[in-house]
Amino acid sequence: MTSLANKLQALGSARLLGIRRGIEKESLRTRRSGNLAGTQHPRALGAALTHPRITTDYCESQLEMITGVHAGVQACLDELTQIHQFTLRALEAGDERLWVGSMPCGLPNDENIIIGNYGSSNIGRAKSVYRVGLGHRYGRRMQTISGIHYNWSLPGLNNAEHFALIRNFRRHAFVLLTLFGASPAVCTTFVKGREHQLKPLADYTLYEPHATSLRMGPLGYQSNAQSGLAVSYNNLENYAASLHEALTVPYPPYEALGIKNLGGEYNQLATTLLQIENEFYGTIRPKRVIRPGERPLHALRERGVEYIEVRCLDLDPFVPVGIAASTVRFLDVFLLHCLLADSPPDTPAEIAELGRNQHHAATHGRQPGLMLEREGQAVPLLAWAHEIVERCLPIAKALDEAHGSDDYSAAVTQALLSLETPGSLPSTRVLQAMQQDFGGSYTGFMSAQVEQTRQHLLALPWSAEQDAAFVAMAETSREAQRRLEATDEVDFEIWRQAYLDPATLMPG
């Protein structure tokens, strides 16, 4: 068994400096009142279908801001900040705000949440129909949850190494929920008509006293239909086979729903358990940049894993762009830990165990003495988390030596301190601020953070050159959408059937 020191030495500074990252951050557009904005995607932000930096995710009111690929942590966050600066200026015209919490603002009834509109091209219509299907399957309100996705790569990794990393990440993701979860409470409009175990905290506010991330718990990004989908991450072949079946075998409840309703409007893209690959919920995904019209699973099978996408991070309402530099650096260290630690194959029993651990950590992660499961044995969450983070210290030191700094070691030391002082965790701070200053009101606290964040970002320097670059990007995106719509020559139904043909998932 090779020691961690030897593995780090084998990696070398050059490869550590080759780490690349990008951030995707979702945020709802809201009114000053703290209610969801019911307006169309602002024209000043360009075309959501084709803009490389600003799009929408599920509903028309959910913005997604996407950085490019960066070698430096601060450079990545600087770009994310600039995207926010431009976006907030565009929202000023409609007197709208950017929500800073992962759990949504005040929501209307399900049917009044507007599905994302991507225009009349076949690919644009497919994106909208897919979202209509998500609404039928899971409810539109669940799709208004927002989070941060962290895309990460290290040069020279093969498929086996990527999947070893992913297996360990899934085993240890509870550490990230504990350290960075920031959604212990919700507005009552989110769970209207749904069964839940949440407790009342104030008018229109429900919470779980020891929750870290309700977003990642049973009320968040979950799917009862997908609960039987025990995807194995032992290798690319197993992973692809698991998803292939879910993408090609009809699922009876969705078959009953049908592709179209009686009026001829589309209910969903497909009647399979997953309409497309992105419907599969998970804390982490193997990814590959796809070519125009290519299926993600085909890209993975044909050319292998290129990078991984971390999907379990809440927005931090105390940080202007939702994620701090220290958090990004901890993620770099944590992902290297997952790569370098021994990673035995997963089993169906372990996959079920990990699902239970995720729910316990998300819903009760700050509960004193909380136990998780490790290989069938009960282990205290805090002790296990402390053990994992301590193992990250040598990795942080290696990164610091490569970068000539102490930033990575500081991030890991800060994480250890947070585990020892739970009052400093974001989930604790959210509840404390709600109770001390806002009478326990979730929307009251978040609305105040929205204003504070907005004022901070609008006060930052912003040049005419920066503004012109974003204005040009918006116009270029609108022109790109117009070209797509003008060049489509195939009827949408023919296009849909061709795109979803099982053959498009296979290599070759």
C-alpha positions in Angstrom: 0.0 0.0 0.0 1.6 3.3 -1.1 1.8 6.0 1.5 0.1 9.3 1.1 3.5 11.1 1.1 4.7 8.9 -1.7 1.5 9.5 -3.7 1.9 13.3 -3.3 5.5 13.1 -4.3 4.5 11.1 -7.4 1.9 13.7 -8.3 4.5 16.5 -8.2 4.1 20.3 -8.1 3.5 20.6 -11.9 0.4 18.4 -11.8 -0.9 20.1 -8.6 -0.5 23.5 -10.4 -2.4 22.0 -13.3 -5.7 21.8 -11.3 -8.4 23.6 -13.2 -11.8 24.7 -11.8 -15.0 26.4 -12.8 -18.1 27.4 -10.9 -21.8 27.3 -11.8 -24.0 29.2 -9.4 -27.8 29.3 -9.4 -29.9 32.1 -7.9 -33.6 33.0 -8.1 -34.8 36.4 -9.3 -37.1 37.9 -6.7 -39.2 40.9 -6.0 -38.2 43.3 -3.1 -41.0 41.5 -1.1 -39.0 38.3 -1.1 -41.4 36.6 -3.6 -40.4 34.9 -6.8 -40.2 37.2 -9.9 -42.8 36.2 -12.5 -41.1 37.9 -15.4 -39.3 36.7 -18.4 -35.5 36.3 -18.5 -34.2 40.0 -18.8 -33.3 40.8 -22.4 -30.2 42.6 -21.2 -28.8 39.3 -20.0 -28.9 37.9 -23.5 -30.3 34.6 -24.7 -30.4 31.9 -22.0 -30.0 29.2 -24.6 -26.7 30.4 -26.1 -25.1 32.8 -23.5 -21.8 31.2 -22.3 -21.9 32.9 -18.8 -25.5 33.7 -17.9 -28.4 31.3 -18.5 -31.4 29.9 -16.6 -31.6 26.5 -14.9 -35.1 25.2 -14.3 -37.6 28.0 -14.2 -37.5 31.3 -16.1 -36.7 33.0 -12.8 -33.7 30.9 -11.8 -30.5 32.4 -13.2 -27.4 30.3 -13.6 -24.0 32.1 -13.7 -21.1 30.1 -15.2 -17.5 30.9 -15.0 -14.9 29.8 -17.5 -12.1 27.4 -16.6 -9.5 28.8 -14.3 -6.0 27.9 -13.0 -6.3 30.2 -10.0 -8.9 30.2 -7.3 -9.1 34.0 -7.0 -9.3 34.4 -10.8 -12.3 32.0 -10.8 -14.1 34.0 -8.0 -13.2 37.3 -9.7 -15.0 36.2 -12.8 -18.0 35.0 -10.8 -18.1 38.4 -9.1 -18.0 40.3 -12.4 -20.9 38.1 -13.7 -22.9 39.1 -10.6 -22.0 42.8 -11.0 -23.4 42.8 -14.6 -26.4 40.7 -13.7 -27.4 43.0 -10.8 -27.2 46.1 -13.0 -29.4 44.4 -15.5 -32.0 43.5 -12.8 -32.1 47.1 -11.6 -34.4 48.0 -14.6 -37.0 45.7 -13.3 -36.4 46.5 -9.6 -35.5 42.8 -9.1 -33.1 41.1 -6.7 -30.9 38.0 -6.6 -31.9 35.5 -3.8 -28.9 34.4 -1.8 -30.3 31.2 -0.2 -30.4 27.7 -1.5 -33.9 27.1 -0.4 -36.3 29.3 -2.4 -38.0 32.6 -1.6 -41.8 32.9 -1.3 -43.3 30.8 -4.1 -46.6 30.9 -5.9 -48.7 27.8 -6.6 -46.9 25.2 -8.6 -48.6 26.0 -11.9 -47.7 29.6 -11.6 -43.9 28.9 -11.7 -42.9 29.7 -15.2 -40.8 27.0 -17.0 -37.6 28.2 -18.7 -38.1 29.5 -22.2 -35.3 28.8 -24.7 -36.9 29.8 -28.0 -38.3 28.0 -31.0 -35.3 26.0 -32.1 -35.4 22.2 -31.7 -32.7 22.2 -29.0 -34.5 25.1 -27.3 -37.8 23.4 -27.3 -36.2 20.2 -26.0 -34.8 22.1 -23.0 -38.2 23.5 -22.2 -40.1 20.2 -22.7 -37.5 18.5 -20.4 -38.4 21.0 -17.7 -42.1 20.5 -18.2 -41.4 16.8 -17.6 -39.5 17.6 -14.4 -42.5 19.6 -13.2 -44.8 16.7 -13.8 -42.5 14.2 -12.2 -41.3 16.1 -9.1 -43.3 19.3 -8.9 -42.1 22.7 -10.0 -41.3 24.0 -6.6 -38.6 21.4 -6.0 -36.9 22.7 -9.1 -36.5 26.2 -7.6 -33.8 25.0 -5.2 -30.5 26.6 -5.9 -26.9 25.5 -5.3 -23.3 25.8 -6.5 -21.7 23.2 -8.8 -17.9 23.0 -8.7 -16.2 21.6 -11.8 -12.7 20.3 -11.1 -10.0 18.5 -13.1 -6.4 17.3 -12.5 -4.2 16.6 -15.6 -3.4 13.0 -16.4 -6.2 11.2 -14.6 -7.6 8.1 -16.3 -11.2 6.8 -16.0 -10.3 4.4 -13.1 -8.8 7.2 -11.1 -11.8 9.5 -11.7 -14.2 6.8 -10.5 -12.0 5.9 -7.5 -12.2 9.6 -6.5 -16.0 9.6 -7.0 -16.5 6.6 -4.8 -14.6 8.2 -2.0 -16.3 11.5 -2.5 -19.7 9.8 -2.0 -18.4 8.1 1.1 -17.2 11.3 2.6 -19.6 13.9 1.2 -21.2 14.2 4.7 -18.1 16.3 5.6 -19.1 18.9 3.0 -22.7 19.0 4.2 -21.6 19.5 7.7 -19.0 22.2 7.0 -20.8 24.1 4.3 -24.5 23.3 4.5 -26.4 26.6 4.9 -30.1 25.6 4.5 -31.6 24.6 7.9 -34.9 26.4 7.3 -37.4 27.0 4.6 -40.4 29.2 3.7 -43.6 27.4 4.2 -44.6 28.0 0.6 -41.9 25.4 -0.5 -43.6 22.5 1.3 -47.2 23.5 0.8 -49.2 20.3 0.2 -46.3 18.0 0.9 -45.7 15.8 3.9 -42.7 16.8 6.0 -41.3 16.5 9.6 -40.2 20.1 9.8 -41.0 22.2 12.9 -42.5 25.7 12.9 -40.1 28.5 13.9 -42.1 31.6 12.9 -45.0 32.6 10.6 -44.1 31.2 7.2 -41.0 29.5 8.4 -40.2 25.9 9.1 -36.9 24.4 10.2 -35.0 21.4 11.5 -33.1 22.4 14.7 -29.9 20.5 13.8 -30.1 20.5 10.0 -27.1 21.5 7.9 -28.6 21.3 4.4 -32.3 20.6 3.9 -31.5 21.1 0.2 -29.6 17.8 0.2 -32.1 16.0 2.5 -35.4 14.1 1.7 -37.2 17.4 0.9 -34.6 18.6 -1.5 -33.0 17.2 -4.6 -34.5 13.7 -4.2 -36.6 11.4 -6.3 -38.6 8.5 -5.0 -38.7 7.1 -8.5 -34.9 7.2 -8.7 -34.4 5.6 -5.2 -34.3 2.2 -6.8 -31.6 3.3 -9.2 -28.5 1.9 -7.5 -25.8 3.3 -9.8 -22.4 1.7 -9.3 -19.3 3.9 -9.6 -16.8 1.0 -9.8 -15.9 1.8 -13.4 -17.1 3.7 -16.4 -18.7 0.6 -17.9 -20.9 -0.1 -14.8 -21.8 3.5 -14.5 -22.8 3.9 -18.1 -24.8 0.6 -18.1 -26.8 1.8 -15.1 -27.7 5.0 -16.7 -28.3 3.4 -20.1 -31.1 1.3 -18.7 -32.7 4.2 -17.0 -32.6 6.2 -20.2 -34.0 3.5 -22.5 -36.5 1.3 -20.6 -40.0 2.8 -20.2 -41.1 3.5 -16.6 -44.8 2.6 -16.1 -45.9 5.8 -14.2 -44.2 8.0 -16.8 -45.6 5.9 -19.6 -49.1 6.5 -18.2 -48.3 10.3 -18.3 -47.5 10.0 -22.0 -45.3 12.2 -24.2 -48.2 14.6 -25.0 -51.4 15.6 -23.4 -54.8 15.4 -25.0 -54.3 18.9 -26.4 -51.2 17.9 -28.2 -48.8 19.7 -25.9 -45.7 17.9 -24.7 -45.7 16.5 -21.1 -42.1 15.3 -21.2 -39.3 14.3 -23.5 -39.5 10.6 -22.8 -41.3 8.0 -20.8 -38.2 6.4 -19.4 -37.1 6.8 -15.7 -34.7 9.5 -16.8 -35.7 11.7 -19.8 -32.0 12.7 -20.3 -28.8 12.1 -18.4 -29.0 15.4 -16.4 -32.1 14.1 -14.6 -30.1 11.7 -12.6 -29.6 13.3 -9.1 -26.3 12.8 -7.3 -23.8 14.6 -5.2 -21.1 14.3 -7.9 -21.0 13.5 -11.6 -18.3 12.3 -14.0 -18.3 14.8 -16.9 -17.0 15.4 -20.4 -17.4 18.5 -22.7 -19.9 17.4 -25.3 -20.0 18.2 -29.0 -23.0 19.9 -30.6 -26.0 17.5 -30.5 -24.0 14.8 -28.7 -25.4 12.9 -25.7 -23.4 13.2 -22.5 -23.3 9.4 -22.0 -22.0 9.0 -25.5 -19.2 11.5 -24.8 -18.2 9.7 -21.7 -18.2 6.3 -23.4 -16.3 7.5 -26.4 -13.7 9.8 -24.9 -13.7 9.1 -21.1 -14.1 11.3 -18.1 -12.6 14.8 -18.5 -13.6 16.4 -15.2 -15.9 15.9 -12.2 -18.8 18.1 -11.1 -19.4 18.5 -7.3 -23.1 19.2 -6.8 -23.8 19.2 -3.0 -22.8 22.8 -2.1 -25.4 25.2 -0.7 -25.2 28.9 -1.4 -23.5 30.7 1.5 -25.7 33.7 2.2 -22.9 35.4 4.1 -20.6 35.5 1.1 -21.4 37.9 -1.8 -21.1 35.3 -4.6 -22.2 32.3 -2.5 -18.9 30.6 -2.0 -15.7 31.8 -0.3 -12.1 31.3 -1.5 -11.4 29.2 1.6 -14.2 26.9 0.7 -12.9 26.5 -2.9 -9.4 25.7 -1.6 -10.8 23.1 0.9 -12.7 21.5 -2.0 -9.4 21.2 -3.9 -7.8 19.5 -1.0 -10.8 17.3 -0.3 -11.0 16.1 -3.9 -7.3 15.2 -3.8 -7.9 13.3 -0.6 -10.7 11.4 -2.3 -8.3 10.6 -5.2 -5.3 9.6 -3.1 -7.1 7.5 -0.4 -7.6 3.8 -0.9 -11.0 3.4 -2.7 -12.4 -0.1 -2.6 -15.3 -1.0 -5.0 -18.8 0.0 -3.9 -21.6 -2.5 -3.3 -25.4 -2.2 -3.2 -25.3 -2.4 0.6 -22.8 0.4 0.8 -24.7 2.5 -1.8 -27.8 2.2 0.4 -25.7 3.1 3.5 -24.4 6.2 1.9 -27.9 7.3 1.0 -28.9 7.1 4.7 -25.8 8.9 5.8 -26.5 11.8 3.4 -30.0 12.2 4.8 -28.8 12.0 8.4 -26.1 14.5 7.9 -28.3 16.9 5.9 -31.2 16.8 8.3 -29.6 16.2 11.7 -25.8 16.9 11.0 -25.3 19.2 14.0 -27.1 17.0 16.5 -24.7 16.2 19.4 -23.6 12.6 19.2 -25.1 11.9 15.8 -24.0 8.5 14.5 -23.5 7.5 10.8 -22.9 4.1 9.3 -19.4 3.0 8.1 -19.1 -0.6 6.7 -22.1 -1.6 8.8 -20.8 -0.1 12.1 -22.0 3.0 13.9 -19.5 5.8 14.1 -19.9 9.4 15.4 -20.2 11.9 12.6 -17.9 14.4 14.2 -15.1 11.9 15.0 -15.3 10.5 11.4 -15.3 14.0 9.9 -12.4 15.1 12.1 -10.4 12.0 11.0 -11.0 12.8 7.3 -10.1 16.5 7.6 -6.9 15.7 9.5 -5.8 13.4 6.6 -6.2 16.5 4.4 -3.4 18.4 6.1 -0.5 16.9 4.3 -2.3 17.4 1.0 -2.9 21.1 1.8 0.8 21.5 2.7 1.8 20.0 -0.7 -0.5 22.4 -2.5 0.9 25.3 -0.5 4.4 24.3 -1.4 3.4 24.2 -5.1 1.7 27.7 -4.9 4.1 29.3 -2.5 1.4 30.2 0.0 -0.3 28.9 3.2 -3.8 29.4 1.9 -4.7 25.7 1.6 -3.4 24.8 5.0 -5.4 27.7 6.5 -8.6 26.4 4.8 -8.1 22.9 6.3 -7.2 24.4 9.7 -10.4 26.5 9.5 -12.4 23.4 8.7 -11.0 21.6 11.7 -11.9 24.6 13.9 -15.4 24.6 12.5 -15.9 21.0 13.5 -14.8 21.8 17.0 -17.0 24.9 17.3 -20.3 24.1 15.6 -21.5 27.6 16.4 -19.3 28.8 13.5 -20.9 26.6 10.9 -23.0 28.4 8.3 -26.1 26.4 9.1 -25.8 27.5 12.8 -25.1 31.1 11.9 -28.2 31.2 9.6 -30.5 30.0 12.4 -28.9 32.3 14.9 -29.3 35.4 12.7 -32.9 34.4 11.9 -33.8 34.1 15.5 -31.9 37.0 17.0 -32.7 39.7 14.4 -35.7 38.6 12.4 -38.1 36.9 14.8 -37.2 33.5 13.3 -38.3 34.5 9.8 -36.5 32.8 6.9 -37.6 35.2 4.2 -36.9 38.2 6.6 -33.3 37.1 7.1 -32.6 36.2 3.5 -34.2 39.4 2.2 -31.9 41.4 4.4 -28.9 39.4 3.1 -30.1 40.0 -0.4 -30.0 43.8 0.1 -26.6 43.7 1.8 -25.1 41.5 -0.9 -26.6 43.7 -3.7 -25.2 46.9 -2.2 -21.8 45.4 -1.7 -21.6 44.1 -5.3 -22.9 47.3 -6.9 -20.4 49.3 -4.9 -17.4 47.4 -6.4 -15.5 49.1 -9.2 -17.1 48.5 -12.7 -15.6 49.9 -15.8 -17.1 50.9 -19.1 -14.9 48.3 -20.8 -16.3 45.5 -18.5 -19.8 46.6 -19.2 -19.3 46.8 -23.0 -17.8 43.3 -23.0 -20.9 41.8 -21.2 -23.3 43.8 -23.4 -21.5 42.4 -26.5 -21.7 38.9 -25.1 -25.4 39.3 -24.6 -25.9 40.5 -28.2 -23.8 37.7 -29.6 -25.9 35.2 -27.7 -29.1 36.6 -29.1 -27.7 36.4 -32.6 -26.6 32.8 -32.0 -30.1 31.9 -31.0 -31.6 33.6 -34.1 -29.2 31.6 -36.3 -30.2 28.3 -34.6 -33.9 29.1 -35.1 -33.4 30.0 -38.7 -31.4 26.9 -39.7 -33.6 24.2 -38.1 -35.0 22.1 -41.0 -36.4 19.1 -39.1 -39.8 18.9 -37.4 -39.4 18.8 -33.6 -41.0 15.4 -33.1 -38.6 13.8 -35.6 -35.7 15.6 -34.0 -36.8 14.4 -30.5 -37.0 10.8 -31.6 -33.6 10.9 -33.3 -32.0 12.6 -30.3 -33.4 10.0 -27.9 -32.6 7.0 -30.1 -30.7 4.5 -27.8 -28.0 4.3 -30.5 -27.0 7.9 -29.7 -25.8 6.7 -26.2 -23.4 4.1 -27.6 -19.8 4.8 -28.7 -18.6 4.4 -32.3 
